[in-house]
Amino acid sequence: VFADAPEITVTVGSGLTVDLARRLNAVCLIKGLRDGADYDSEARLAAANMLYAGIDTAFLRCAPEYAFISSSVVRELMRRGGRLRGFVPDAIVDRLQTYRFI
């Protein structure tokens, strides 16, 4: 998805995200929000991350037309053989369709 953006690094880790962020010398986590419910839970995590690791969090709102999309919706489409285009980035549709969900 970010192949054309060399300034963006995608990293996989285990454990707490803030611990990985500290190891990478990050100063801020960026979180996407769909609605007020997302904000409520993410704001609590952001406060804990600041207290625990001194790492700030920036929130970005999604476009309204994507606010209903969640991993649960995508998994349900995959389980039932639904169309994924428009629900996930085009760059990963083919890869996701190779997974089998029961």
Secondary structure by P-SEA (a helix, b strand, c coil): cccccccbbbbbbcccaaaaaaaacccbbbbbbccaaaaaaaaaaaaaaaaaccbbbbbbbcccccccccaaaaaaaaaaccccccccccccaaaaaacccc
